[in-house]
Amino acid sequence: MKAVLLTIGDEILLGQIVNTNAAWLGDRLALAGVDVVRSETVGDEREVILTALDRAYEDGELVIVTGGLGPTHDDITKQLVAEYFGAELIRDAKIEALLEQRYTARGRTLTASRRSMADVPAGFEPLANPRGAAPGLWGEREVEGRRQMIALMPGVPYEMKAIFEDSVEPHIHERRPGAVKHRTLLTAGRGESDIADDLGDLETLLGPSVGLAFLPSLGTVRLRVTARGEDADEAQARVDRAAEALRERLGSLVFGEGQTSLEEVVGELLAARGLTIASGESCTGGALMARITSVPGASRYAQGAVVAYSNEAKTDLLDVPQDDLDTHGAVSEPVAIALARGARKRLGADIGIATTGVAGPTGGTEEKPVGTVWLGIADASGERALQLRLFPDRELNIAVTTTLALDLVRRRVLGAGAEFGESTFIQS
């Protein structure tokens, strides 16, 4: 099954809103075994939208549309799709009653424009919106022997996701032939090309008719294994064999599977072993502990953070020796270790983790260019530091540093060693 994503809205074209829907939908459709051949964004104009629908059905049989289903004057998607499919808009009494109940409960009036959200193109199926007012829609027809399917959803991401998961995805699975099975392994600490080199010949490693997608992010790479076939059990068996082969080849580089996060994995490791953690942060400014404490139940293991940005704060709050700062500078191995040691002692934690670096975009030197970062870690077994050479971009450096710091903790707790394969990390 081939699909086209169509995002409608002037606000997307003008850059006022980032189109996160397309990325999310592309990922979910791939998991459902649907090939997304194109993603297009168009404005709120009649001819532009109708032409985009023509193009979409030239390339695929399923069109996923987001945006333009609300009650305002520029929300014209539903009217134009009805026109395109030659379907009359009919007021749906059940949807109208739900809208009446929703607005009354909030002390608001169901105006004529809001009431129009209950209009449904004849022959289309309304899709319940558990998180908003405007329902989604599903329609399909046959034109000259070709099936045309369409799903319409609001542009608000949390509404779109709920409708897709509850209603659109089941429709797709019912209509997609064969079986598609996936497993996704999560890795941290090495870039895409390095992992590809580690894996070698993929066909030999994975077995026949198994695909592998590399999905890199900030300091992590997801490895999605996919198999397709008429028999679901056989496809699953091929995926499982390939995933286990990958795990064996990559070893401790793999930190989890599926949708779990690195901070969740680290948190569960700490909790299971009864360990606590504290951070001493300079270049990350508290971002590392923010990730640690974003996990529900983090109070079981998170003691807190000391953000020691200035040299004075480093010495006053975390007992970093002035001699180390004078001799080696704030971005150095001794200072990273001292920050970790100080955080562990000051907050009474089992593990201290520290970050210090030149986040950028300024402040770098020939000896310590922007992107030079040191991680420090201290626990009952000892203290050590690890140097990273990252990027010229500040936000990237902070994000990747927190990821690699979390993975350093994971490796330390597992006894898997503290190296990331090299002392440097470059996303590739």
KAFEN-V616881 format. One record per pair of residues at least 12 apart in sequence whose C-alpha atoms are under 7 Angstrom apart, sorted by the first residue. I is the first residue (numbers start at 1). J is the second residue. D is the distance in Angstrom with one decimal. If there is no record, write none. Layout:
i->I j->J d->D
i->I j->J d->D
This chain:
i->1 j->34 d->5.3
i->1 j->35 d->6.2
i->1 j->61 d->6.9
i->1 j->176 d->6.3
i->2 j->34 d->5.9
i->2 j->35 d->4.8
i->2 j->36 d->5.8
i->2 j->37 d->6.5
i->2 j->60 d->4.7
i->2 j->61 d->5.9
i->2 j->62 d->6.4
i->3 j->34 d->6.7
i->3 j->35 d->6.0
i->3 j->36 d->4.8
i->3 j->37 d->6.1
i->3 j->60 d->5.0
i->3 j->61 d->6.1
i->3 j->62 d->4.6
i->3 j->63 d->5.6
i->4 j->36 d->5.7
i->4 j->37 d->5.9
i->4 j->38 d->5.1
i->4 j->39 d->5.8
i->4 j->56 d->5.8
i->4 j->60 d->6.2
i->4 j->62 d->6.5
i->4 j->63 d->5.0
i->4 j->64 d->6.3
i->5 j->22 d->6.9
i->5 j->38 d->6.4
i->5 j->39 d->4.5
i->5 j->40 d->6.2
i->5 j->63 d->6.0
i->5 j->64 d->4.9
i->5 j->65 d->6.2
i->6 j->39 d->6.0
i->6 j->40 d->5.1
i->6 j->41 d->5.9
i->6 j->63 d->7.0
i->6 j->64 d->6.0
i->6 j->65 d->4.8
i->6 j->66 d->6.6
i->7 j->40 d->6.2
i->7 j->41 d->4.6
i->7 j->42 d->6.3
i->7 j->65 d->5.8
i->7 j->66 d->5.1
i->7 j->67 d->6.2
i->8 j->41 d->5.8
i->8 j->42 d->5.1
i->8 j->43 d->5.6
i->8 j->44 d->6.4
i->8 j->66 d->6.2
i->8 j->67 d->5.0
i->8 j->68 d->6.3
i->9 j->42 d->6.3
i->9 j->43 d->4.8
i->9 j->44 d->5.4
i->9 j->67 d->6.2
i->9 j->68 d->6.7
i->10 j->43 d->4.5
i->10 j->44 d->5.9
i->13 j->41 d->6.9
i->13 j->42 d->6.9
i->13 j->43 d->6.7
i->21 j->157 d->6.2
i->31 j->182 d->7.0
i->32 j->173 d->7.0
i->32 j->180 d->6.9
i->33 j->180 d->5.6
i->44 j->74 d->6.4
i->46 j->80 d->6.9
i->50 j->84 d->6.9
i->61 j->147 d->6.1
i->61 j->148 d->4.9
i->61 j->149 d->6.0
i->62 j->148 d->6.2
i->62 j->149 d->4.7
i->62 j->150 d->5.6
i->63 j->149 d->6.3
i->63 j->150 d->4.8
i->63 j->151 d->6.4
i->64 j->150 d->5.9
i->64 j->151 d->5.0
i->64 j->152 d->6.3
i->65 j->151 d->6.0
i->65 j->152 d->4.8
i->65 j->153 d->6.2
i->66 j->152 d->5.9
i->66 j->153 d->4.9
i->66 j->154 d->5.4
i->66 j->155 d->4.9
i->67 j->153 d->6.6
i->67 j->154 d->4.9
i->67 j->155 d->4.0
i->68 j->154 d->6.7
i->69 j->134 d->6.4
i->69 j->154 d->5.6
i->70 j->117 d->6.7
i->70 j->134 d->6.1
i->71 j->113 d->5.2
i->71 j->114 d->5.1
i->71 j->116 d->6.6
i->71 j->117 d->6.3
i->72 j->113 d->6.9
i->82 j->121 d->5.3
i->87 j->121 d->5.4
i->87 j->122 d->5.2
i->88 j->121 d->5.4
i->88 j->122 d->5.4
i->89 j->119 d->5.7
i->89 j->120 d->5.2
i->89 j->121 d->4.3
i->89 j->122 d->6.0
i->90 j->119 d->5.2
i->90 j->120 d->5.3
i->90 j->121 d->6.1
i->90 j->122 d->6.3
i->91 j->118 d->5.6
i->91 j->119 d->4.3
i->91 j->120 d->6.2
i->92 j->118 d->5.4
i->92 j->119 d->5.9
i->92 j->120 d->6.4
i->95 j->118 d->5.2
i->96 j->115 d->6.5
i->96 j->118 d->5.2
i->99 j->133 d->6.6
i->117 j->134 d->5.7
i->123 j->139 d->6.9
i->124 j->137 d->6.4
i->124 j->138 d->5.6
i->124 j->139 d->4.6
i->125 j->137 d->5.6
i->125 j->138 d->5.1
i->125 j->139 d->6.4
i->126 j->138 d->6.5
i->127 j->163 d->6.8
i->127 j->167 d->6.3
i->128 j->163 d->6.7
i->129 j->159 d->6.6
i->129 j->163 d->5.8
i->130 j->162 d->6.8
i->131 j->159 d->5.3
i->132 j->159 d->6.1
i->134 j->154 d->6.9
i->136 j->152 d->5.3
i->136 j->153 d->4.6
i->136 j->154 d->6.8
i->136 j->163 d->6.7
i->137 j->151 d->5.7
i->137 j->152 d->5.0
i->137 j->153 d->6.8
i->138 j->150 d->5.8
i->138 j->151 d->4.6
i->138 j->152 d->6.5
i->139 j->151 d->6.6
i->151 j->168 d->6.9
i->178 j->229 d->5.6
i->178 j->230 d->4.4
i->179 j->228 d->5.6
i->179 j->229 d->5.3
i->179 j->230 d->5.6
i->179 j->231 d->6.4
i->179 j->232 d->5.2
i->180 j->227 d->5.9
i->180 j->228 d->4.5
i->180 j->229 d->6.7
i->181 j->226 d->5.7
i->181 j->227 d->5.4
i->181 j->228 d->6.4
i->181 j->235 d->6.1
i->181 j->236 d->5.6
i->181 j->239 d->6.8
i->182 j->224 d->6.7
i->182 j->225 d->5.4
i->182 j->226 d->4.6
i->182 j->227 d->6.7
i->182 j->239 d->6.4
i->183 j->224 d->5.8
i->183 j->225 d->5.3
i->183 j->226 d->6.9
i->183 j->239 d->6.7
i->183 j->243 d->6.9
i->183 j->258 d->6.9
i->184 j->222 d->6.4
i->184 j->223 d->5.4
i->184 j->224 d->4.2
i->184 j->225 d->6.1
i->184 j->257 d->5.5
i->184 j->258 d->5.2
i->185 j->222 d->5.7
i->185 j->223 d->5.1
i->185 j->224 d->6.4
i->185 j->254 d->6.6
i->185 j->256 d->6.1
i->185 j->257 d->4.5
i->185 j->258 d->6.6
i->186 j->221 d->6.2
i->186 j->222 d->4.7
i->186 j->223 d->6.4
i->186 j->254 d->5.5
i->186 j->255 d->5.7
i->186 j->256 d->5.1
i->186 j->257 d->5.4
i->187 j->220 d->5.5
i->187 j->221 d->5.3
i->187 j->222 d->6.2
i->187 j->253 d->5.4
i->187 j->254 d->4.4
i->187 j->255 d->5.6
i->188 j->219 d->5.9
i->188 j->220 d->4.3
i->188 j->221 d->6.4
i->188 j->253 d->6.1
i->188 j->254 d->6.9
i->188 j->407 d->6.7
i->189 j->219 d->5.9
i->189 j->220 d->6.4
i->189 j->404 d->6.2
i->189 j->420 d->5.2
i->189 j->425 d->6.8
i->190 j->420 d->6.7
i->190 j->425 d->6.4
i->191 j->221 d->6.9
i->191 j->426 d->6.3
i->191 j->427 d->4.7
i->191 j->428 d->5.0
i->192 j->214 d->6.7
i->192 j->216 d->6.4
i->192 j->221 d->6.5
i->192 j->428 d->5.4
i->193 j->428 d->5.7
i->199 j->249 d->6.8
i->205 j->245 d->6.6
i->206 j->242 d->4.5
i->206 j->245 d->6.8
i->207 j->242 d->6.7
i->209 j->227 d->6.5
i->210 j->225 d->6.9
i->210 j->226 d->5.7
i->210 j->227 d->4.9
i->210 j->239 d->7.0
i->211 j->225 d->5.7
i->211 j->226 d->5.0
i->211 j->227 d->6.4
i->212 j->224 d->5.6
i->212 j->225 d->4.7
i->212 j->226 d->6.4
i->213 j->225 d->6.7
i->218 j->399 d->6.5
i->218 j->400 d->5.3
i->219 j->400 d->5.0
i->219 j->403 d->5.9
i->219 j->404 d->6.6
i->219 j->427 d->6.8
i->225 j->239 d->6.2
i->225 j->243 d->6.7
i->226 j->239 d->6.2
i->227 j->239 d->5.9
i->252 j->416 d->6.6
i->263 j->291 d->6.4
i->263 j->292 d->5.6
i->263 j->406 d->6.7
i->264 j->295 d->6.2
i->266 j->406 d->6.9
i->266 j->410 d->5.6
i->267 j->298 d->6.8
i->270 j->301 d->6.4
i->271 j->300 d->6.3
i->271 j->301 d->6.0
i->275 j->301 d->6.1
i->275 j->350 d->5.8
i->276 j->301 d->4.2
i->276 j->302 d->5.8
i->276 j->303 d->6.4
i->276 j->349 d->5.1
i->276 j->350 d->5.1
i->276 j->351 d->6.3
i->277 j->301 d->6.0
i->277 j->302 d->5.2
i->277 j->303 d->5.8
i->277 j->349 d->5.1
i->277 j->350 d->5.9
i->277 j->351 d->4.7
i->277 j->352 d->5.9
i->278 j->302 d->6.3
i->278 j->303 d->5.3
i->278 j->304 d->5.2
i->278 j->305 d->5.6
i->278 j->343 d->5.8
i->278 j->344 d->5.8
i->278 j->347 d->6.5
i->278 j->349 d->5.8
i->278 j->351 d->6.4
i->278 j->352 d->5.0
i->278 j->353 d->6.4
i->279 j->304 d->6.7
i->279 j->305 d->4.6
i->279 j->306 d->6.3
i->279 j->340 d->6.8
i->279 j->343 d->5.7
i->279 j->352 d->5.6
i->279 j->353 d->4.8
i->279 j->354 d->5.5
i->280 j->305 d->5.8
i->280 j->306 d->5.0
i->280 j->307 d->6.0
i->280 j->308 d->6.8
i->280 j->339 d->5.4
i->280 j->340 d->5.8
i->280 j->343 d->5.1
i->280 j->353 d->6.3
i->280 j->354 d->4.6
i->280 j->355 d->6.7
i->281 j->306 d->6.2
i->281 j->307 d->4.8
i->281 j->308 d->5.9
i->281 j->354 d->5.4
i->281 j->355 d->5.0
i->281 j->356 d->6.6
i->282 j->307 d->5.9
i->282 j->308 d->5.3
i->282 j->309 d->4.6
i->282 j->355 d->5.7
i->282 j->356 d->5.0
i->283 j->355 d->6.2
i->283 j->356 d->5.0
i->283 j->357 d->5.3
i->283 j->358 d->6.8
i->283 j->359 d->6.1
i->284 j->355 d->6.6
i->284 j->398 d->5.4
i->285 j->307 d->5.7
i->286 j->305 d->6.8
i->286 j->307 d->5.9
i->287 j->402 d->6.9
i->288 j->402 d->5.0
i->289 j->304 d->7.0
i->289 j->305 d->6.2
i->303 j->347 d->6.3
i->303 j->349 d->6.4
i->304 j->347 d->6.9
i->306 j->343 d->6.7
i->318 j->339 d->6.1
i->318 j->342 d->4.4
i->318 j->343 d->6.2
i->318 j->346 d->7.0
i->319 j->342 d->6.0
i->320 j->335 d->6.5
i->320 j->338 d->5.4
i->320 j->339 d->6.3
i->330 j->356 d->7.0
i->331 j->356 d->5.5
i->331 j->357 d->5.1
i->331 j->373 d->6.8
i->331 j->374 d->6.5
i->332 j->374 d->6.3
i->333 j->374 d->6.3
i->333 j->385 d->5.7
i->336 j->354 d->6.0
i->336 j->355 d->6.4
i->336 j->356 d->6.2
i->336 j->374 d->6.0
i->336 j->375 d->5.9
i->336 j->376 d->4.6
i->336 j->385 d->6.4
i->337 j->376 d->4.7
i->337 j->377 d->6.3
i->337 j->383 d->6.4
i->337 j->384 d->6.1
i->337 j->385 d->5.9
i->339 j->354 d->5.7
i->340 j->352 d->4.5
i->340 j->353 d->4.8
i->340 j->354 d->4.7
i->340 j->376 d->5.5
i->340 j->377 d->5.3
i->340 j->378 d->5.6
i->341 j->378 d->5.5
i->350 j->379 d->5.8
i->351 j->378 d->5.7
i->351 j->379 d->4.7
i->352 j->377 d->5.5
i->352 j->378 d->5.0
i->352 j->379 d->6.5
i->353 j->376 d->5.7
i->353 j->377 d->4.5
i->353 j->378 d->6.6
i->354 j->375 d->5.5
i->354 j->376 d->4.8
i->354 j->377 d->6.3
i->355 j->374 d->6.0
i->355 j->375 d->4.8
i->355 j->376 d->6.5
i->356 j->373 d->5.8
i->356 j->374 d->5.4
i->356 j->375 d->6.7
i->357 j->372 d->5.6
i->357 j->373 d->4.0
i->357 j->374 d->6.0
i->358 j->370 d->5.1
i->358 j->371 d->5.6
i->358 j->372 d->5.5
i->358 j->373 d->6.3
i->359 j->371 d->5.6
i->359 j->394 d->4.9
i->359 j->397 d->5.8
i->359 j->398 d->6.7
i->360 j->392 d->6.3
i->360 j->393 d->6.2
i->360 j->394 d->4.9
i->361 j->392 d->6.1
i->361 j->393 d->6.0
i->361 j->394 d->5.8
i->370 j->391 d->6.9
i->370 j->392 d->5.5
i->371 j->389 d->5.5
i->371 j->390 d->4.3
i->371 j->391 d->4.8
i->371 j->392 d->5.8
i->371 j->397 d->6.3
i->372 j->388 d->5.9
i->372 j->389 d->4.9
i->372 j->390 d->6.3
i->373 j->387 d->5.8
i->373 j->388 d->5.0
i->373 j->389 d->6.4
i->374 j->386 d->5.6
i->374 j->387 d->4.5
i->374 j->388 d->6.1
i->375 j->387 d->6.4
i->375 j->405 d->6.6
i->386 j->423 d->6.5
i->387 j->423 d->5.7
i->387 j->424 d->6.6
i->388 j->423 d->6.0
i->388 j->424 d->4.6
i->388 j->425 d->6.0
i->389 j->424 d->5.1
i->389 j->425 d->6.1
i->390 j->425 d->6.3
i->390 j->426 d->6.0
